[in-house]
Amino acid sequence: MKVIKGVLFVLLFVALAVGAFNLFFILIGSYFGPLYESEADQSRNFAIWLFGNIGVAITAVVVGIIWRRRRRSRI
């Protein structure tokens, strides 16, 4: 049961982090307008978005695991 709770905690943490990153990305795009004028710019922005999501997800998994282990050791 502890493993399932830990996995669910980390998944929730990842979902919140990726959601916050995507919201931030959308807000920047809507504030500055379209960030691309050509096909190459559109591909670049897609790559920034994709690799940003991957980086945020990996970081959130690591931080979630560390945070969960620290919380579990106190209880």
JOKA-V75231 format. One record per residue. N is the residue number from 1. RES is the residue in one letter. PSI is psi in whole degrees, -180 to 180 (* if undefined). OMEGA is omega as a letter, one per 30 degrees, with the letter a starting at -180 (999 if undefined). D_CENTER is the distance of its C-alpha to the mean C-alpha in Angstrom with 1 decimal. Layout:
{{N RES PSI OMEGA D_CENTER} {N RES PSI OMEGA D_CENTER}}
//
This chain:
{{1 M -35 l 25.9} {2 K -37 a 24.1} {3 V -42 l 22.1} {4 I -43 l 21.1} {5 K -40 l 20.1} {6 G -44 l 18.1} {7 V -43 l 16.2} {8 L -38 l 15.7} {9 F -46 a 14.5} {10 V -41 l 11.9} {11 L -41 l 10.8} {12 L -42 l 10.8} {13 F -43 l 8.8} {14 V -44 a 6.0} {15 A -42 l 6.7} {16 L -41 a 7.0} {17 A -45 l 4.0} {18 V -40 l 2.5} {19 G -42 l 6.2} {20 A -40 l 6.8} {21 F -44 a 5.5} {22 N -39 l 7.5} {23 L -44 l 10.1} {24 F -43 l 10.5} {25 F -42 l 11.0} {26 I -42 l 13.4} {27 L -41 l 15.2} {28 I -43 l 15.9} {29 G -38 a 17.1} {30 S -29 l 19.3} {31 Y -46 a 20.7} {32 F -6 a 21.7} {33 G -169 l 22.6} {34 P 131 a 22.1} {35 L 9 a 20.6} {36 Y 147 l 22.7} {37 E -21 a 26.4} {38 S 175 l 26.9} {39 E -36 l 25.6} {40 A -40 l 24.5} {41 D -38 l 22.5} {42 Q -41 l 20.8} {43 S -39 l 20.0} {44 R -45 a 18.7} {45 N -35 l 16.3} {46 F -41 l 15.1} {47 A -41 l 14.6} {48 I -45 l 12.7} {49 W -46 a 10.3} {50 L -51 a 10.2} {51 F -30 l 10.1} {52 G -44 l 7.5} {53 N -42 l 5.1} {54 I -45 l 7.0} {55 G -43 l 7.0} {56 V -41 a 3.7} {57 A -44 l 4.4} {58 I -45 l 7.8} {59 T -42 a 7.8} {60 A -36 l 6.6} {61 V -46 a 9.3} {62 V -49 a 11.7} {63 V -40 l 11.5} {64 G -41 l 11.8} {65 I -45 l 14.7} {66 I -45 a 16.3} {67 W -43 a 16.1} {68 R -40 l 17.5} {69 R -40 l 20.2} {70 R -40 l 21.3} {71 R -40 a 21.5} {72 R -34 a 23.4} {73 S -26 l 25.8} {74 R -29 a 26.8} {75 I * 999 27.6}}
//
